[in-house]
Amino acid sequence: MNALARTLALLALWLVALPAQAAVTATFWSHELGNSFPHAFFTLRGTPDAGGPPVDIAYGFTARSLSPAILMGTVKGRLESAKPAYIRGSDAQFAVVLSDAQYASLLALARAWSEEGGDSSYNLNHRNCVHFVREAARRIGLTGLDQPALMKKPRSFLKAVAAANTGKVIALGIPGKAYLATLPPLR
């Protein structure tokens, strides 16, 4: 059985093992080279344990405009929601089933990094998409986040975080299209 088949089988077992009540799952993604540049983001999908409508949203952080200015220092940034086609073309690196408190903390993170929430400045060296997902991982209790050499390498950073959190995360490392095909419909 190849690695993709093993991962899909483990994911299917994990989904079956989930309790009947729904929960929100955070999935951490990397997108390597393409229309812009390597990128990291996370999705939130499911229904909070406390109830309410289902959620299915993606959060990433990037420079507001791509120009040589991002190489020189701080520029305006923006929170973005990845489109379905972009997600399908990305790689799902790992997933974590969240408590409602963790889910609320990730929503607060997204607000804080948005233009409306306060600081939306982008800096390639100090406040980029990898820094954003690192903060998301910290807020949900993951460890092994101090990876200074990987802060411009989304895939490598997320793989290192998954490896440091064996037993806390569901390691995926599969193409987005394959991962999305395993997800049940939202209720």
Buried (B, 14 or more C-beta within 10 A) or exposed (E): EEEEEEBBEEBEEBEEEEEEEBBBBBBBBBBEEEEEBBBBBBBBBBBBBEEEEEBEBBBBBBBBEEEEBBEEEBBEBBBBEBEEEBBBBBBBBBBBBBBBEBBBBBBEBBEBBBEEEEEBBBBBEEBBBBBBBBBBBBBBEBEEBEBEEBBBBBBBBBBBBBEBBEEBBBBBBBBBBBBBEBBEEEE
